[in-house]
Amino acid sequence: MMSKETVVKPKSGWGMLVVVIILFAIIVAGFVWISTNGTKQIFSPLSFAFAALLIITIFLCGGFFTLQPNEARVLILFGKYKGTINQSGLFWVNPFFTKSVTGTSRGGKISLRARTMNGEKIKVNDKHGNPIEIAMVVVWHVSDTAQAVFDVNDYLTYVNTQSETSLRHVATAYSYDQGEEGAEDVPEVTLRSNVEEVSAALKSELSERLSVAGVVVDDARLTHLAYAPEIAQAMLRRQQAEAIISARKKIVEGAVGMVEMALSELERKHVLDLDDERKAAMVSNLMVVLCGDSEAQPIVNAGTLYN
């Protein structure tokens, strides 16, 4: 059964503080009066009454606590949830309320402030089975204190564990980078190229997993992404080869367009009347010049194409 936070308004601690100060003043005055009236008064019923009053006053002091802005305290009385205080100030509650709850700070306080969790680098396999190193940062805050305290054993540990689980799941759902299928009309979403899409998927995954603990995820981003060391060099050579192939493809496409334009202009202006064999030779020479890595060295032909 999912818990539900109930906000309660506590008693101000200032009024009870005045009462406690008055009680201490009465107790001090009583013991002073007893001590000045001889040893017979030390073991009198009045002295025992002042001693009992002192014990009660000290017990009442245990009900004081303070809360800063964006702090809350869960009230539990003999194992039963009584509500949550999320106001700031000095308050007094029943001293029998539980002071410490699993996952809370000393005094049973829960921080409602935004927190940042810097995850450790973990090694996982991406969609295509390539080992990669990945890490993330998560910004989150507690929105329901009852769920955070009662629905999970320790919400801090739960956040850390589920964050790593979500990161592993998202990492295996995407490729590290574009592969050969990246040449399609609609390229696939990858970890390296689609940061916003991956971050949105990671935040959605975390929000679903952490909602049971009353935690809201404000943001989730990748902070580290790299191939694992054992394949980093091989993948780097692959990326370099893909870049060279892509560049060559662009060069060839541009060269073909320039050759086509040159032949069209020559025919349109009647500069030369070329037959198919001369056109083939001209195209070959132009492609060598345009697609070559080094500068072309011109050769003066003193004869003709046929001798």
C-alpha positions as CSV (number, residue, x, y, z in Angstrom):
1,M,0.0,0.0,0.0
2,M,1.4,3.4,-1.0
3,S,1.8,5.9,1.7
4,K,0.4,9.5,1.4
5,E,1.9,12.5,3.0
6,T,-0.3,14.4,5.5
7,V,0.8,17.9,6.4
8,V,0.1,19.0,10.0
9,K,0.5,22.4,11.7
10,P,2.5,22.0,14.9
11,K,2.4,24.1,18.0
12,S,4.7,27.0,18.2
13,G,7.7,26.4,20.4
14,W,7.9,29.9,21.8
15,G,4.9,29.5,24.2
16,M,6.1,26.2,25.5
17,L,9.6,27.7,25.9
18,V,8.1,30.4,28.3
19,V,6.3,27.6,30.3
20,V,9.5,25.6,30.6
21,I,11.5,28.6,31.7
22,I,8.9,29.4,34.4
23,L,9.0,25.8,35.6
24,F,12.7,25.8,35.9
25,A,12.5,29.1,37.8
26,I,10.0,27.5,40.2
27,I,12.2,24.4,40.6
28,V,15.3,26.5,41.3
29,A,13.4,28.7,43.8
30,G,12.0,25.5,45.5
31,F,15.3,23.9,45.9
32,V,16.8,27.1,47.3
33,W,14.0,27.4,49.8
34,I,14.4,23.7,50.8
35,S,18.2,24.1,51.3
36,T,17.8,27.2,53.5
37,N,15.3,25.5,55.8
38,G,17.5,22.8,57.1
39,T,18.2,19.1,56.4
40,K,14.7,18.0,57.4
41,Q,13.2,19.5,54.3
42,I,15.6,17.6,52.0
43,F,13.7,14.3,52.3
44,S,10.2,15.9,52.7
45,P,7.4,15.2,50.3
46,L,7.8,18.8,49.0
47,S,11.4,18.0,47.9
48,F,10.3,14.9,46.1
49,A,7.5,16.9,44.4
50,F,10.1,19.4,43.1
51,A,12.4,16.5,41.9
52,A,9.4,15.0,40.0
53,L,8.7,18.5,38.5
54,L,12.3,18.7,37.4
55,I,12.1,15.3,35.7
56,I,8.9,16.3,33.9
57,T,10.4,19.7,32.8
58,I,13.5,18.0,31.4
59,F,11.2,15.5,29.6
60,L,9.2,18.4,28.1
61,C,12.4,19.9,26.7
62,G,12.7,16.9,24.5
63,G,9.7,18.1,22.4
64,F,11.5,21.2,21.1
65,F,13.0,21.2,17.5
66,T,13.7,23.7,14.7
67,L,13.2,23.4,11.0
68,Q,15.0,25.5,8.4
69,P,13.4,26.4,5.0
70,N,12.9,23.4,2.8
71,E,13.2,21.0,5.7
72,A,10.5,18.6,7.0
73,R,10.0,16.2,9.9
74,V,8.0,13.1,9.9
75,L,6.0,12.5,13.2
76,I,5.7,8.9,14.3
77,L,4.0,8.1,17.6
78,F,4.6,4.5,18.8
79,G,5.0,3.3,15.2
80,K,2.0,5.2,13.8
81,Y,2.4,8.0,11.3
82,K,0.8,11.2,12.5
83,G,1.8,13.6,9.8
84,T,4.6,15.8,8.4
85,I,5.7,19.2,9.4
86,N,7.2,21.2,6.5
87,Q,7.2,24.7,8.0
88,S,10.3,26.5,9.2
89,G,10.7,27.8,12.8
90,L,10.8,26.7,16.4
91,F,8.2,24.0,17.3
92,W,7.2,21.8,20.2
93,V,5.6,18.4,19.8
94,N,4.9,15.4,22.0
95,P,8.4,14.2,23.3
96,F,7.3,10.6,22.6
97,F,7.4,11.2,18.8
98,T,10.2,9.2,17.2
99,K,13.3,11.3,16.8
100,S,15.2,9.3,14.1
101,V,13.9,7.5,11.0
102,T,15.8,5.5,8.5
103,G,17.1,7.7,5.7
104,T,16.7,11.0,7.7
105,S,19.2,13.2,9.3
106,R,19.8,13.5,13.1
107,G,16.6,14.6,14.7
108,G,14.4,13.0,12.1
109,K,14.7,15.8,9.6
110,I,14.3,15.3,5.8
111,S,15.7,17.8,3.4
112,L,13.3,19.0,0.7
113,R,16.1,20.9,-1.1
114,A,17.3,19.9,-4.6
115,R,20.2,17.5,-4.4
116,T,22.8,16.5,-7.0
117,M,24.0,13.0,-7.4
118,N,27.2,12.6,-9.4
119,G,27.2,9.0,-10.5
120,E,30.4,6.9,-10.9
121,K,31.7,5.8,-14.3
122,I,30.3,2.4,-15.1
123,K,31.1,0.1,-18.0
124,V,28.1,-1.2,-20.1
125,N,27.4,-2.5,-23.6
126,D,25.6,-0.2,-26.0
127,K,22.8,-1.4,-28.4
128,H,25.4,-3.0,-30.7
129,G,27.3,-4.7,-27.9
130,N,30.2,-2.3,-27.9
131,P,31.7,-1.8,-24.4
132,I,31.5,1.9,-23.3
133,E,32.1,4.0,-20.2
134,I,29.3,6.2,-19.1
135,A,28.4,8.4,-16.2
136,M,25.6,10.8,-15.3
137,V,24.5,13.6,-12.9
138,V,21.0,13.6,-11.4
139,V,19.2,16.6,-9.8
140,W,16.3,15.4,-7.6
141,H,14.3,16.4,-4.5
142,V,11.9,14.7,-2.1
143,S,8.2,15.6,-2.8
144,D,6.4,13.1,-0.5
145,T,8.1,12.5,2.8
146,A,5.7,9.7,3.8
147,Q,6.7,7.7,0.7
148,A,10.3,8.4,1.2
149,V,10.3,7.1,4.8
150,F,7.8,4.3,4.7
151,D,7.7,2.9,1.2
152,V,11.4,2.2,0.8
153,N,14.0,1.0,3.3
154,D,16.4,3.9,2.8
155,Y,15.4,6.4,0.1
156,L,19.0,7.8,-0.3
157,T,20.3,4.3,-1.1
158,Y,17.3,3.7,-3.3
159,V,18.0,6.8,-5.4
160,N,21.7,5.7,-5.9
161,T,20.8,2.2,-6.8
162,Q,17.9,3.0,-9.2
163,S,20.0,5.7,-10.9
164,E,22.6,3.3,-11.8
165,T,20.0,0.7,-13.0
166,S,18.3,3.3,-15.1
167,L,21.6,4.5,-16.7
168,R,22.5,0.9,-17.6
169,H,19.0,0.3,-19.2
170,V,19.1,3.5,-21.2
171,A,22.7,2.9,-22.4
172,T,21.8,-0.5,-23.8
173,A,18.9,0.9,-25.7
174,Y,21.0,3.2,-27.9
175,S,24.1,3.0,-30.0
176,Y,27.2,4.9,-29.1
177,D,27.5,6.5,-32.5
178,Q,26.1,6.3,-36.0
179,G,27.0,3.1,-37.8
180,E,26.6,2.2,-41.4
181,E,22.9,2.4,-41.0
182,G,23.4,6.1,-40.2
183,A,23.3,6.8,-43.9
184,E,19.5,6.2,-43.9
185,D,17.1,9.0,-44.5
186,V,16.2,9.0,-40.8
187,P,19.3,8.4,-38.7
188,E,19.0,6.5,-35.5
189,V,19.2,8.3,-32.1
190,T,22.7,7.7,-30.5
191,L,24.3,8.5,-27.2
192,R,26.9,10.8,-28.6
193,S,24.9,12.7,-31.2
194,N,21.4,13.0,-29.5
195,V,22.2,14.4,-26.1
196,E,18.7,16.0,-25.5
197,E,16.8,12.8,-26.6
198,V,18.9,10.6,-24.4
199,S,18.6,12.9,-21.4
200,A,14.9,13.0,-21.8
201,A,14.7,9.2,-21.9
202,L,17.0,9.0,-18.9
203,K,14.9,11.4,-16.9
204,S,11.7,9.6,-17.8
205,E,13.2,6.3,-16.8
206,L,14.4,7.7,-13.5
207,S,11.1,9.5,-12.7
208,E,9.2,6.2,-13.1
209,R,11.5,4.2,-10.9
210,L,11.9,6.9,-8.2
211,S,8.2,7.8,-7.9
212,V,7.6,5.0,-5.5
213,A,10.0,6.7,-3.0
214,G,8.3,10.1,-3.3
215,V,11.3,11.5,-5.3
216,V,10.9,13.9,-8.2
217,V,13.7,14.0,-10.8
218,D,14.4,17.6,-11.9
219,D,17.1,16.9,-14.4
220,A,19.4,14.0,-15.6
221,R,22.4,14.5,-17.9
222,L,25.3,12.4,-19.1
223,T,28.6,13.7,-17.8
224,H,31.0,11.1,-19.3
225,L,30.7,9.0,-22.5
226,A,33.6,7.1,-24.1
227,Y,34.5,3.8,-25.6
228,A,36.0,1.3,-23.2
229,P,39.9,1.4,-23.3
230,E,40.1,-2.1,-24.8
231,I,38.3,-1.0,-28.0
232,A,39.0,2.8,-28.0
233,Q,41.8,2.6,-30.6
234,A,39.9,0.3,-32.9
235,M,36.8,2.5,-32.8
236,L,38.9,5.6,-33.4
237,R,40.3,4.1,-36.6
238,R,36.8,3.1,-37.6
239,Q,35.6,6.7,-37.1
240,Q,38.6,8.0,-39.1
241,A,37.9,5.6,-41.9
242,E,34.2,6.6,-42.0
243,A,35.2,10.2,-42.1
244,I,37.6,9.6,-45.0
245,I,34.9,7.7,-46.9
246,S,32.4,10.4,-46.3
247,A,34.8,13.1,-47.5
248,R,35.7,11.1,-50.6
249,K,32.0,10.7,-51.4
250,K,31.5,14.4,-51.2
251,I,34.6,15.0,-53.4
252,V,33.4,12.6,-56.0
253,E,29.9,14.0,-56.1
254,G,31.3,17.5,-56.5
255,A,33.8,16.4,-59.2
256,V,31.1,14.6,-61.3
257,G,29.0,17.8,-61.1
258,M,31.9,19.9,-62.2
259,V,32.8,17.6,-65.1
260,E,29.2,17.5,-66.3
261,M,29.1,21.3,-66.1
262,A,32.3,21.7,-68.0
263,L,31.2,19.4,-70.9
264,S,27.8,21.1,-71.1
265,E,29.4,24.6,-71.3
266,L,31.9,23.4,-74.0
267,E,29.0,22.0,-76.1
268,R,26.8,25.0,-75.5
269,K,29.4,27.5,-76.6
270,H,30.8,25.3,-79.4
271,V,34.3,25.6,-78.2
272,L,35.2,22.1,-79.1
273,D,33.5,19.3,-81.0
274,L,34.4,16.2,-79.0
275,D,33.5,12.7,-79.9
276,D,32.9,10.0,-77.3
277,E,36.5,8.9,-77.0
278,R,37.8,12.5,-76.5
279,K,35.0,13.1,-73.9
280,A,36.1,10.0,-72.1
281,A,39.7,11.1,-72.0
282,M,38.7,14.6,-70.8
283,V,36.5,13.2,-68.1
284,S,39.3,10.9,-66.9
285,N,41.8,13.8,-66.8
286,L,39.3,16.1,-64.9
287,M,38.4,13.4,-62.4
288,V,42.1,12.8,-61.7
289,V,42.7,16.5,-61.1
290,L,39.6,17.0,-59.0
291,C,39.8,13.9,-56.9
292,G,43.5,13.5,-56.4
293,D,45.2,14.0,-53.0
294,S,48.1,15.8,-54.5
295,E,48.5,18.6,-57.1
296,A,48.2,17.3,-60.7
297,Q,51.4,17.6,-62.8
298,P,50.5,18.8,-66.4
299,I,51.9,16.8,-69.3
300,V,52.2,18.6,-72.7
301,N,51.0,16.3,-75.5
302,A,52.7,17.3,-78.7
303,G,50.8,14.8,-80.7
304,T,47.1,13.9,-80.9
305,L,44.9,11.5,-79.0
306,Y,45.4,8.9,-81.8
307,N,49.1,8.7,-82.2
